[in-house]
Amino acid sequence: MITKLQSEEFTRNKWSVLYYKDEKILTAYQALKNEQKELMKKGLYNDAADRDVSRRFMHLLSYPDEVIEEKLRKTISGQPFVLADD
């Protein structure tokens, strides 16, 4: 998924791996991915929708709320999975 966490440049020509313990997580991820696709198809995927999908995606990945909000405030860097900067 291309979100505010994983840019198109970061994901280009790469496989994304989703590790999950509970089948509900996979189901939620697939539903979110389908929702994003439908919004794009209908031309409704604006910045607000992108932020919402990005936030929900990061929740699925168990990012803490404060980290999610920090990542949504910043421009995407080449290191989307760094939880804290030194």
MOPAC internal coordinates of N, CA, C and O (Angstrom, degrees):
PM7 1SCF
backbone

  N    0.0000 0     0.00 0     0.00 0    0    0    0
  C    1.4434 1     0.00 0     0.00 0    1    0    0
  C    1.5182 1   110.01 1     0.00 0    2    1    0
  O    1.2310 1   121.42 1   -43.73 1    3    2    1
  N    1.2898 1   114.88 1   136.27 1    3    2    1
  C    1.4591 1   120.38 1   174.52 1    5    3    2
  C    1.5253 1   106.67 1   -93.50 1    6    5    3
  O    1.2310 1   121.03 1   -62.49 1    7    6    5
  N    1.3157 1   115.64 1   117.51 1    7    6    5
  C    1.4617 1   121.97 1  -178.67 1    9    7    6
  C    1.5194 1   108.53 1  -139.60 1   10    9    7
  O    1.2310 1   120.73 1     7.02 1   11   10    9
  N    1.3094 1   116.22 1  -172.98 1   11   10    9
  C    1.4554 1   120.23 1   175.75 1   13   11   10
  C    1.5233 1   110.88 1   -71.32 1   14   13   11
  O    1.2310 1   119.96 1   169.49 1   15   14   13
  N    1.3282 1   117.69 1   -10.51 1   15   14   13
  C    1.4597 1   121.69 1   175.18 1   17   15   14
  C    1.5245 1   109.93 1   -88.35 1   18   17   15
  O    1.2310 1   120.48 1   135.60 1   19   18   17
  N    1.3147 1   116.68 1   -44.40 1   19   18   17
  C    1.4684 1   121.99 1  -176.20 1   21   19   18
  C    1.5246 1   108.66 1  -121.58 1   22   21   19
  O    1.2310 1   120.56 1   -75.38 1   23   22   21
  N    1.2917 1   116.53 1   104.62 1   23   22   21
  C    1.4673 1   120.97 1  -178.03 1   25   23   22
  C    1.5254 1   110.39 1   -72.58 1   26   25   23
  O    1.2310 1   121.41 1   -13.77 1   27   26   25
  N    1.3104 1   114.92 1   166.23 1   27   26   25
  C    1.4631 1   120.38 1   176.47 1   29   27   26
  C    1.5262 1   110.40 1   -61.78 1   30   29   27
  O    1.2310 1   120.42 1   140.33 1   31   30   29
  N    1.3360 1   116.81 1   -39.67 1   31   30   29
  C    1.4646 1   120.69 1   179.18 1   33   31   30
  C    1.5285 1   111.00 1   -63.20 1   34   33   31
  O    1.2310 1   120.60 1   140.80 1   35   34   33
  N    1.3364 1   116.45 1   -39.20 1   35   34   33
  C    1.4618 1   120.63 1  -179.01 1   37   35   34
  C    1.5260 1   111.78 1   -69.34 1   38   37   35
  O    1.2310 1   120.27 1   142.15 1   39   38   37
  N    1.3319 1   117.09 1   -37.85 1   39   38   37
  C    1.4644 1   120.73 1  -174.75 1   41   39   38
  C    1.5295 1   114.36 1   -90.31 1   42   41   39
  O    1.2310 1   120.30 1   167.45 1   43   42   41
  N    1.3193 1   117.03 1   -12.55 1   43   42   41
  C    1.4697 1   120.37 1  -175.90 1   45   43   42
  C    1.5265 1   111.36 1   -55.33 1   46   45   43
  O    1.2310 1   121.11 1   -51.13 1   47   46   45
  N    1.3343 1   115.49 1   128.87 1   47   46   45
  C    1.4723 1   124.13 1   177.83 1   49   47   46
  C    1.5283 1   113.46 1    60.25 1   50   49   47
  O    1.2310 1   120.65 1  -152.16 1   51   50   49
  N    1.3268 1   116.36 1    27.84 1   51   50   49
  C    1.4659 1   120.76 1   178.93 1   53   51   50
  C    1.5177 1   109.81 1  -126.37 1   54   53   51
  O    1.2310 1   121.03 1   -25.73 1   55   54   53
  N    1.2956 1   115.63 1   154.27 1   55   54   53
  C    1.4575 1   122.20 1   171.67 1   57   55   54
  C    1.5121 1   107.72 1   -92.52 1   58   57   55
  O    1.2310 1   120.43 1   -38.82 1   59   58   57
  N    1.3158 1   116.79 1   141.18 1   59   58   57
  C    1.4588 1   121.37 1   173.35 1   61   59   58
  C    1.5165 1   107.75 1  -105.09 1   62   61   59
  O    1.2310 1   121.06 1   -44.41 1   63   62   61
  N    1.3124 1   115.57 1   135.59 1   63   62   61
  C    1.4603 1   121.32 1  -179.77 1   65   63   62
  C    1.5227 1   108.12 1  -110.76 1   66   65   63
  O    1.2310 1   120.64 1   -50.88 1   67   66   65
  N    1.3073 1   116.38 1   129.12 1   67   66   65
  C    1.4559 1   121.44 1   176.86 1   69   67   66
  C    1.5251 1   107.57 1  -113.35 1   70   69   67
  O    1.2310 1   120.91 1   -67.72 1   71   70   69
  N    1.3107 1   115.86 1   112.28 1   71   70   69
  C    1.4552 1   121.19 1   175.73 1   73   71   70
  C    1.5242 1   107.90 1   -91.63 1   74   73   71
  O    1.2310 1   120.66 1   -46.91 1   75   74   73
  N    1.3100 1   116.34 1   133.09 1   75   74   73
  C    1.4531 1   119.48 1  -179.92 1   77   75   74
  C    1.5216 1   109.78 1  -146.28 1   78   77   75
  O    1.2310 1   121.43 1   -30.20 1   79   78   77
  N    1.3090 1   114.86 1   149.80 1   79   78   77
  C    1.4541 1   121.69 1  -179.42 1   81   79   78
  C    1.5283 1   110.80 1   -97.19 1   82   81   79
  O    1.2310 1   121.00 1   143.63 1   83   82   81
  N    1.2965 1   115.69 1   -36.37 1   83   82   81
  C    1.4551 1   122.23 1  -174.35 1   85   83   82
  C    1.5269 1   109.40 1  -113.24 1   86   85   83
  O    1.2310 1   120.37 1   -43.74 1   87   86   85
  N    1.2993 1   116.89 1   136.26 1   87   86   85
  C    1.4676 1   122.47 1   179.88 1   89   87   86
  C    1.5403 1   111.30 1   -57.68 1   90   89   87
  O    1.2310 1   119.89 1   153.43 1   91   90   89
  N    1.3368 1   117.82 1   -26.57 1   91   90   89
  C    1.4636 1   121.48 1   178.88 1   93   91   90
  C    1.5268 1   111.08 1   -62.01 1   94   93   91
  O    1.2310 1   120.18 1   147.29 1   95   94   93
  N    1.3174 1   117.27 1   -32.71 1   95   94   93
  C    1.4651 1   120.48 1   178.91 1   97   95   94
  C    1.5207 1   110.44 1   -66.18 1   98   97   95
  O    1.2310 1   120.39 1   134.49 1   99   98   97
  N    1.3242 1   116.86 1   -45.51 1   99   98   97
  C    1.4677 1   120.62 1   178.27 1  101   99   98
  C    1.5269 1   110.27 1   -61.66 1  102  101   99
  O    1.2310 1   120.50 1   136.05 1  103  102  101
  N    1.3199 1   116.66 1   -43.95 1  103  102  101
  C    1.4640 1   120.99 1   179.21 1  105  103  102
  C    1.5342 1   110.50 1   -61.62 1  106  105  103
  O    1.2310 1   120.31 1   136.46 1  107  106  105
  N    1.3336 1   117.01 1   -43.54 1  107  106  105
  C    1.4647 1   120.92 1   178.96 1  109  107  106
  C    1.5248 1   111.00 1   -64.91 1  110  109  107
  O    1.2310 1   120.10 1   139.58 1  111  110  109
  N    1.3297 1   117.41 1   -40.42 1  111  110  109
  C    1.4713 1   121.52 1   178.06 1  113  111  110
  C    1.5270 1   110.32 1   -62.14 1  114  113  111
  O    1.2310 1   120.55 1   132.76 1  115  114  113
  N    1.3264 1   116.55 1   -47.24 1  115  114  113
  C    1.4650 1   120.04 1  -179.24 1  117  115  114
  C    1.5262 1   111.27 1   -62.94 1  118  117  115
  O    1.2310 1   120.40 1   140.50 1  119  118  117
  N    1.3389 1   116.83 1   -39.50 1  119  118  117
  C    1.4645 1   120.72 1   177.93 1  121  119  118
  C    1.5281 1   110.83 1   -65.13 1  122  121  119
  O    1.2310 1   120.30 1   138.00 1  123  122  121
  N    1.3250 1   117.03 1   -42.00 1  123  122  121
  C    1.4615 1   121.28 1   178.92 1  125  123  122
  C    1.5275 1   110.75 1   -64.71 1  126  125  123
  O    1.2310 1   120.70 1   137.48 1  127  126  125
  N    1.3130 1   116.27 1   -42.52 1  127  126  125
  C    1.4655 1   120.78 1   178.79 1  129  127  126
  C    1.5341 1   110.51 1   -62.93 1  130  129  127
  O    1.2310 1   120.49 1   138.03 1  131  130  129
  N    1.3315 1   116.67 1   -41.97 1  131  130  129
  C    1.4676 1   120.77 1   178.15 1  133  131  130
  C    1.5273 1   111.38 1   -66.96 1  134  133  131
  O    1.2310 1   120.45 1   141.06 1  135  134  133
  N    1.3285 1   116.74 1   -38.94 1  135  134  133
  C    1.4689 1   120.67 1   177.26 1  137  135  134
  C    1.5235 1   110.35 1   -62.24 1  138  137  135
  O    1.2310 1   120.34 1   135.70 1  139  138  137
  N    1.3284 1   116.95 1   -44.30 1  139  138  137
  C    1.4604 1   120.95 1   178.27 1  141  139  138
  C    1.5307 1   110.27 1   -60.41 1  142  141  139
  O    1.2310 1   120.65 1   134.97 1  143  142  141
  N    1.3021 1   116.36 1   -45.03 1  143  142  141
  C    1.4751 1   121.63 1  -179.46 1  145  143  142
  C    1.5341 1   110.90 1   -61.22 1  146  145  143
  O    1.2310 1   120.38 1   137.10 1  147  146  145
  N    1.3310 1   116.89 1   -42.90 1  147  146  145
  C    1.4613 1   121.03 1   179.93 1  149  147  146
  C    1.5325 1   111.34 1   -66.67 1  150  149  147
  O    1.2310 1   120.48 1   138.38 1  151  150  149
  N    1.3254 1   116.68 1   -41.62 1  151  150  149
  C    1.4657 1   119.57 1   177.32 1  153  151  150
  C    1.5225 1   110.86 1   -61.36 1  154  153  151
  O    1.2310 1   120.60 1   139.11 1  155  154  153
  N    1.3230 1   116.45 1   -40.89 1  155  154  153
  C    1.4720 1   120.32 1   178.16 1  157  155  154
  C    1.5214 1   110.49 1   -64.53 1  158  157  155
  O    1.2310 1   121.11 1   135.18 1  159  158  157
  N    1.3159 1   115.49 1   -44.82 1  159  158  157
  C    1.4669 1   121.32 1  -178.63 1  161  159  158
  C    1.5283 1   111.52 1   -60.25 1  162  161  159
  O    1.2310 1   120.67 1   143.12 1  163  162  161
  N    1.3339 1   116.33 1   -36.88 1  163  162  161
  C    1.4659 1   121.81 1  -179.08 1  165  163  162
  C    1.5252 1   112.60 1   -86.08 1  166  165  163
  O    1.2310 1   120.15 1   178.08 1  167  166  165
  N    1.3366 1   117.32 1    -1.92 1  167  166  165
  C    1.4541 1   120.87 1  -179.34 1  169  167  166
  C    1.5224 1   113.24 1    74.15 1  170  169  167
  O    1.2310 1   120.48 1  -156.91 1  171  170  169
  N    1.3226 1   116.68 1    23.09 1  171  170  169
  C    1.4619 1   121.74 1  -177.75 1  173  171  170
  C    1.5260 1   113.01 1  -106.43 1  174  173  171
  O    1.2310 1   120.59 1  -172.40 1  175  174  173
  N    1.3251 1   116.48 1     7.60 1  175  174  173
  C    1.4635 1   119.42 1  -177.50 1  177  175  174
  C    1.5179 1   109.74 1   -88.37 1  178  177  175
  O    1.2310 1   121.63 1   -96.47 1  179  178  177
  N    1.3273 1   114.48 1    83.53 1  179  178  177
  C    1.4606 1   121.58 1   179.61 1  181  179  178
  C    1.5292 1   109.43 1   -98.08 1  182  181  179
  O    1.2310 1   120.42 1     8.09 1  183  182  181
  N    1.3347 1   116.80 1  -171.91 1  183  182  181
  C    1.4669 1   120.36 1  -177.30 1  185  183  182
  C    1.5320 1   111.99 1   -61.96 1  186  185  183
  O    1.2310 1   120.24 1   140.55 1  187  186  185
  N    1.3290 1   117.14 1   -39.45 1  187  186  185
  C    1.4747 1   120.35 1   179.69 1  189  187  186
  C    1.5237 1   110.76 1   -64.06 1  190  189  187
  O    1.2310 1   120.21 1   137.12 1  191  190  189
  N    1.3282 1   117.20 1   -42.88 1  191  190  189
  C    1.4678 1   120.98 1   178.32 1  193  191  190
  C    1.5218 1   110.41 1   -65.82 1  194  193  191
  O    1.2310 1   120.39 1   140.58 1  195  194  193
  N    1.3303 1   116.85 1   -39.42 1  195  194  193
  C    1.4674 1   121.39 1   178.70 1  197  195  194
  C    1.5281 1   110.52 1   -62.69 1  198  197  195
  O    1.2310 1   120.47 1   136.55 1  199  198  197
  N    1.3224 1   116.70 1   -43.45 1  199  198  197
  C    1.4673 1   120.92 1   178.98 1  201  199  198
  C    1.5279 1   110.62 1   -64.26 1  202  201  199
  O    1.2310 1   120.42 1   138.48 1  203  202  201
  N    1.3325 1   116.81 1   -41.52 1  203  202  201
  C    1.4621 1   121.08 1   179.56 1  205  203  202
  C    1.5272 1   110.94 1   -64.20 1  206  205  203
  O    1.2310 1   120.29 1   131.06 1  207  206  205
  N    1.3163 1   117.04 1   -48.94 1  207  206  205
  C    1.4667 1   121.50 1   179.37 1  209  207  206
  C    1.5308 1   109.66 1   -62.70 1  210  209  207
  O    1.2310 1   120.44 1   137.16 1  211  210  209
  N    1.3210 1   116.75 1   -42.84 1  211  210  209
  C    1.4713 1   120.78 1   179.37 1  213  211  210
  C    1.5239 1   111.13 1   -61.06 1  214  213  211
  O    1.2310 1   120.64 1   135.19 1  215  214  213
  N    1.3166 1   116.38 1   -44.81 1  215  214  213
  C    1.4703 1   121.45 1   179.97 1  217  215  214
  C    1.5324 1   109.99 1   -61.44 1  218  217  215
  O    1.2310 1   120.42 1   133.33 1  219  218  217
  N    1.3210 1   116.79 1   -46.67 1  219  218  217
  C    1.4691 1   120.61 1  -179.01 1  221  219  218
  C    1.5270 1   111.51 1   -66.57 1  222  221  219
  O    1.2310 1   120.45 1   144.30 1  223  222  221
  N    1.3269 1   116.75 1   -35.70 1  223  222  221
  C    1.4677 1   120.95 1   177.31 1  225  223  222
  C    1.5302 1   109.96 1   -64.15 1  226  225  223
  O    1.2310 1   120.58 1   134.60 1  227  226  225
  N    1.3185 1   116.50 1   -45.40 1  227  226  225
  C    1.4654 1   119.58 1  -179.67 1  229  227  226
  C    1.5298 1   111.39 1   -66.57 1  230  229  227
  O    1.2310 1   120.23 1   147.61 1  231  230  229
  N    1.3336 1   117.16 1   -32.39 1  231  230  229
  C    1.4724 1   119.62 1   174.13 1  233  231  230
  C    1.5242 1   110.05 1   -63.01 1  234  233  231
  O    1.2310 1   120.31 1   138.13 1  235  234  233
  N    1.3270 1   117.01 1   -41.87 1  235  234  233
  C    1.4700 1   120.15 1   177.64 1  237  235  234
  C    1.5296 1   111.30 1   -60.47 1  238  237  235
  O    1.2310 1   120.93 1   147.73 1  239  238  237
  N    1.3282 1   115.83 1   -32.27 1  239  238  237
  C    1.4620 1   120.62 1   179.65 1  241  239  238
  C    1.5245 1   112.19 1   -84.86 1  242  241  239
  O    1.2310 1   120.65 1  -175.84 1  243  242  241
  N    1.3307 1   116.37 1     4.16 1  243  242  241
  C    1.4715 1   124.10 1   177.30 1  245  243  242
  C    1.5259 1   114.25 1    68.22 1  246  245  243
  O    1.2310 1   120.44 1  -150.79 1  247  246  245
  N    1.3187 1   116.76 1    29.21 1  247  246  245
  C    1.4626 1   119.78 1   173.35 1  249  247  246
  C    1.5232 1   108.06 1   -69.70 1  250  249  247
  O    1.2310 1   119.59 1   -41.09 1  251  250  249
  N    1.3189 1   118.40 1   138.91 1  251  250  249
  C    1.4758 1   120.62 1   174.95 1  253  251  250
  C    1.5380 1   109.90 1   -65.85 1  254  253  251
  O    1.2310 1   120.82 1   -30.18 1  255  254  253
  N    1.3302 1   116.04 1   149.82 1  255  254  253
  C    1.4715 1   120.83 1  -177.51 1  257  255  254
  C    1.5178 1   113.03 1   -54.27 1  258  257  255
  O    1.2310 1   120.14 1   137.97 1  259  258  257
  N    1.3314 1   117.34 1   -42.03 1  259  258  257
  C    1.4736 1   119.20 1  -177.74 1  261  259  258
  C    1.5306 1   111.37 1   -66.28 1  262  261  259
  O    1.2310 1   120.18 1   147.20 1  263  262  261
  N    1.3233 1   117.26 1   -32.80 1  263  262  261
  C    1.4729 1   120.81 1   177.59 1  265  263  262
  C    1.5291 1   109.78 1   -71.94 1  266  265  263
  O    1.2310 1   120.60 1   139.94 1  267  266  265
  N    1.3185 1   116.47 1   -40.06 1  267  266  265
  C    1.4668 1   120.30 1   177.91 1  269  267  266
  C    1.5279 1   109.80 1   -59.48 1  270  269  267
  O    1.2310 1   120.43 1   130.81 1  271  270  269
  N    1.3067 1   116.79 1   -49.19 1  271  270  269
  C    1.4617 1   119.75 1  -178.76 1  273  271  270
  C    1.5238 1   111.67 1   -63.69 1  274  273  271
  O    1.2310 1   120.32 1   141.70 1  275  274  273
  N    1.3198 1   117.00 1   -38.30 1  275  274  273
  C    1.4751 1   121.20 1   176.86 1  277  275  274
  C    1.5251 1   110.46 1   -61.77 1  278  277  275
  O    1.2310 1   120.33 1   134.64 1  279  278  277
  N    1.3316 1   116.97 1   -45.36 1  279  278  277
  C    1.4670 1   120.97 1  -178.92 1  281  279  278
  C    1.5265 1   110.91 1   -66.57 1  282  281  279
  O    1.2310 1   120.22 1   145.56 1  283  282  281
  N    1.3260 1   117.19 1   -34.44 1  283  282  281
  C    1.4602 1   119.78 1   178.85 1  285  283  282
  C    1.5235 1   111.73 1   -72.23 1  286  285  283
  O    1.2310 1   119.99 1   154.51 1  287  286  285
  N    1.3257 1   117.62 1   -25.49 1  287  286  285
  C    1.4693 1   121.27 1   177.64 1  289  287  286
  C    1.5258 1   112.19 1   -78.04 1  290  289  287
  O    1.2310 1   120.49 1   151.18 1  291  290  289
  N    1.3201 1   116.67 1   -28.82 1  291  290  289
  C    1.4679 1   121.23 1  -174.98 1  293  291  290
  C    1.5153 1   111.88 1   -93.13 1  294  293  291
  O    1.2310 1   121.53 1   -19.47 1  295  294  293
  N    1.3087 1   114.67 1   160.53 1  295  294  293
  C    1.4538 1   121.36 1   171.33 1  297  295  294
  C    1.5149 1   107.54 1   -74.93 1  298  297  295
  O    1.2310 1   120.43 1   -35.06 1  299  298  297
  N    1.3194 1   116.78 1   144.94 1  299  298  297
  C    1.4581 1   120.55 1   179.58 1  301  299  298
  C    1.5197 1   109.91 1   -62.05 1  302  301  299
  O    1.2310 1   120.79 1   -48.24 1  303  302  301
  N    1.3000 1   116.10 1   131.76 1  303  302  301
  C    1.4668 1   120.69 1   176.17 1  305  303  302
  C    1.5165 1   108.58 1  -104.01 1  306  305  303
  O    1.2310 1   120.53 1     1.21 1  307  306  305
  N    1.2958 1   116.59 1  -178.79 1  307  306  305
  C    1.4563 1   121.32 1   177.67 1  309  307  306
  C    1.5111 1   112.36 1   -75.96 1  310  309  307
  O    1.2310 1   119.80 1   176.04 1  311  310  309
  N    1.3323 1   117.99 1    -3.96 1  311  310  309
  C    1.4620 1   123.02 1  -177.38 1  313  311  310
  C    1.5346 1   110.27 1  -119.78 1  314  313  311
  O    1.2310 1   118.97 1  -108.05 1  315  314  313
  N    1.3202 1   119.56 1    71.95 1  315  314  313
  C    1.4591 1   119.75 1  -174.10 1  317  315  314
  C    1.5233 1   114.27 1   -68.42 1  318  317  315
  O    1.2310 1   118.96 1   162.47 1  319  318  317
  N    1.3078 1   119.58 1   -17.53 1  319  318  317
  C    1.4522 1   120.49 1  -173.55 1  321  319  318
  C    1.5206 1   113.31 1  -103.03 1  322  321  319
  O    1.2310 1   119.80 1  -172.17 1  323  322  321
  N    1.3121 1   117.99 1     7.83 1  323  322  321
  C    1.4476 1   121.17 1   176.44 1  325  323  322
  C    1.5253 1   107.09 1   -77.18 1  326  325  323
  O    1.2310 1   120.13 1   -60.17 1  327  326  325
  N    1.3420 1   117.36 1   119.83 1  327  326  325
  C    1.4513 1   120.92 1  -177.51 1  329  327  326
  C    1.5131 1   112.74 1   -82.40 1  330  329  327
  O    1.2310 1   120.14 1   152.99 1  331  330  329
  N    1.3335 1   117.33 1   -27.01 1  331  330  329
  C    1.4662 1   120.70 1  -179.63 1  333  331  330
  C    1.5196 1   108.78 1  -146.40 1  334  333  331
  O    1.2310 1   121.28 1   -41.07 1  335  334  333
  N    1.3181 1   115.16 1   138.93 1  335  334  333
  C    1.4593 1   120.06 1   176.60 1  337  335  334
  C    1.5261 1   108.76 1   -89.26 1  338  337  335
  O    1.2310 1   120.72 1   -36.05 1  339  338  337
  N    1.3326 1   116.23 1   143.95 1  339  338  337
  C    1.4730 1   120.38 1   177.08 1  341  339  338
  C    1.4981 1   110.92 1   -84.02 1  342  341  339
  O    1.2310 1   120.10 1   180.00 1  343  342  341

